[in-house]
Amino acid sequence: GGAGNESICNSGALDVSSTAVAPSVGVAVSSKGVSAAITTASAAASSTGIGTGEGTHWIHNTGAIDADALAVAVGVSVSVAGEGLAAGLDTVWDGGTTATAAAAGIRAASGNDVITNEATIDASATAVAPSVDVAVTGKGISVGISTATAEARSVGIEAGAGDDRVFNSGAITSTAYANADAISVDISGKGVA
């Protein structure tokens, strides 16, 4: 539903899912001088079984709801310099590699809402954000900098701001998993790593 005063009645099974995948690979090679590879990756996924905008809403659900959201952002930078500077970076100044996932069975925005649920709700959100930066130089300076952020939010029934009433007789399972790995590898045959 949208904004405004609404009545929503659902008796059928709802299976909603969203997937966002954002791979980013940067490779830079220089025999002599400066070699820099910079990557950025961002993925966001959101799934809601029944959702409303602002206003007063009457929601009655008797159908099973399964809401899944998966966000995967992968940033890989590889920089190789025979002699000089090798730098492998992600956009650390802008948050680096980020993944955000949100899932909700029933979500109502602000307003005076009445929500009744009589069925099972399964909401699952997974966010994965690996960032790998590798810098290799035979002679000189190698620098690898990475940052990664993952956020996952999951809720069975969410009533926004307002004077809300929620009645539930169904089983609710809500899981959220977030994993952010930032790996930097610097190798210098002779010089600074």
C-alpha positions in Angstrom: 0.0 0.0 0.0 1.0 3.6 -0.3 0.4 6.7 1.7 -3.1 7.5 3.0 -5.8 5.6 5.0 -6.0 2.0 3.7 -7.4 -1.5 4.5 -5.2 -4.4 3.4 -6.4 -8.0 3.7 -4.2 -10.9 2.5 -5.0 -14.6 2.6 -2.6 -15.9 0.1 1.1 -16.9 0.5 3.6 -14.2 -0.2 7.1 -15.1 -1.3 9.2 -12.0 -2.0 12.9 -11.8 -2.5 15.5 -9.3 -3.7 19.1 -9.8 -4.6 21.8 -7.2 -5.4 25.3 -8.1 -6.5 27.9 -5.5 -7.2 31.4 -6.8 -8.2 34.1 -4.3 -8.9 37.6 -5.3 -10.1 40.5 -2.9 -10.8 43.9 -3.9 -12.1 46.8 -1.6 -12.8 50.3 -2.7 -14.0 53.4 -0.5 -14.6 57.0 -1.6 -15.3 58.3 1.7 -13.9 56.6 4.6 -12.2 53.2 4.7 -10.5 50.6 1.9 -10.6 47.3 2.5 -8.8 44.0 0.5 -8.9 41.0 2.0 -7.2 37.6 0.2 -6.9 34.2 0.9 -5.4 31.3 -1.5 -4.9 27.9 -0.9 -3.3 24.9 -3.2 -3.1 21.5 -2.7 -1.5 18.6 -5.2 -1.3 15.2 -4.8 0.4 12.2 -7.1 0.6 8.8 -6.5 2.3 5.8 -8.9 2.2 3.2 -6.2 3.1 4.2 -2.6 3.3 2.5 0.7 3.7 3.3 4.4 3.5 2.3 7.0 6.0 -1.3 7.2 7.2 -3.8 5.0 9.2 -3.8 1.4 8.0 -5.8 -1.7 8.9 -3.8 -4.8 7.9 -5.2 -8.3 8.3 -3.0 -11.2 7.2 -3.8 -14.9 7.2 -1.3 -16.0 4.5 2.3 -17.2 5.0 4.9 -14.5 4.3 8.5 -15.2 3.3 10.7 -12.2 2.7 14.4 -12.6 1.8 17.0 -9.9 0.9 20.6 -10.6 -0.2 23.2 -7.9 -0.9 26.7 -8.8 -2.0 29.3 -6.1 -2.8 32.8 -7.3 -3.8 35.7 -4.9 -4.3 39.0 -6.2 -5.6 42.0 -4.0 -6.5 45.4 -5.3 -7.7 48.3 -3.1 -8.5 51.7 -4.2 -9.7 54.8 -2.0 -10.3 58.2 -3.3 -11.3 59.8 -0.2 -9.9 58.2 2.8 -8.2 54.8 3.0 -6.4 52.1 0.3 -6.4 48.8 1.2 -4.7 45.6 -1.0 -4.4 42.7 0.9 -2.8 39.0 0.9 -2.5 37.1 4.2 -2.0 38.0 4.4 1.7 37.1 8.1 1.7 33.5 7.2 0.7 32.9 4.2 2.9 34.7 1.6 0.8 32.9 -1.5 -0.2 29.3 -1.6 1.3 26.4 -4.0 1.4 23.0 -3.3 2.9 20.1 -5.8 3.2 16.7 -5.3 4.8 13.8 -7.7 5.1 10.3 -7.4 6.7 7.3 -9.5 6.8 4.8 -6.7 7.5 6.0 -3.1 7.7 3.8 -0.1 8.3 5.1 3.5 8.2 4.0 6.2 10.7 0.4 6.5 11.5 -2.2 4.9 13.8 -2.1 1.4 12.5 -3.9 -1.8 13.4 -2.0 -5.0 12.3 -3.4 -8.5 12.8 -1.3 -11.5 11.7 -2.5 -15.1 11.9 0.1 -16.8 9.8 3.8 -17.6 9.8 6.3 -14.9 8.9 9.9 -15.7 7.9 12.1 -12.7 7.2 15.8 -13.0 6.4 18.4 -10.4 5.5 22.0 -11.2 4.5 24.7 -8.6 3.6 28.2 -9.6 2.6 31.0 -7.1 1.7 34.5 -8.5 1.1 37.1 -6.0 0.0 40.6 -7.2 -1.1 43.4 -4.8 -2.1 46.8 -6.1 -3.2 49.8 -4.0 -4.0 53.1 -5.5 -5.3 56.3 -3.7 -6.2 59.7 -5.2 -7.1 61.5 -2.1 -5.9 59.9 0.9 -4.2 56.7 1.5 -2.2 53.6 -0.7 -2.1 50.4 0.4 -0.3 47.1 -1.5 0.0 44.2 0.1 1.8 40.7 -1.4 2.1 37.5 -0.9 4.1 34.3 -2.8 4.1 30.9 -2.3 5.7 27.9 -4.7 5.9 24.5 -4.0 7.4 21.6 -6.4 7.7 18.2 -5.7 9.2 15.3 -8.1 9.6 11.9 -7.8 11.3 8.8 -9.9 11.4 6.2 -7.1 12.0 7.2 -3.4 12.3 4.7 -0.7 13.1 6.0 2.8 12.5 5.6 5.9 14.7 2.1 6.5 16.0 -0.6 4.9 18.2 -0.3 1.3 16.8 -2.0 -2.0 17.8 -0.4 -5.3 16.8 -2.1 -8.6 17.2 -0.1 -11.8 16.3 -1.0 -15.5 16.6 1.4 -16.8 14.0 5.0 -18.0 14.3 7.6 -15.4 13.4 11.2 -16.1 12.4 13.5 -13.1 11.8 17.2 -13.5 11.0 19.9 -11.0 10.0 23.5 -11.8 9.0 26.2 -9.3 8.1 29.8 -10.0 7.2 32.4 -7.4 6.2 36.0 -8.5 5.5 38.7 -5.9 4.6 41.9 -7.5 3.5 45.0 -5.5 2.4 48.2 -7.2 1.1 51.4 -5.2 0.5 54.5 -6.8 -1.0 57.7 -5.1 -1.8 60.9 -6.9 -2.9 63.0 -3.9 -1.9 61.7 -0.8 -0.3 58.5 -0.1 1.8 55.4 -2.2 2.1 
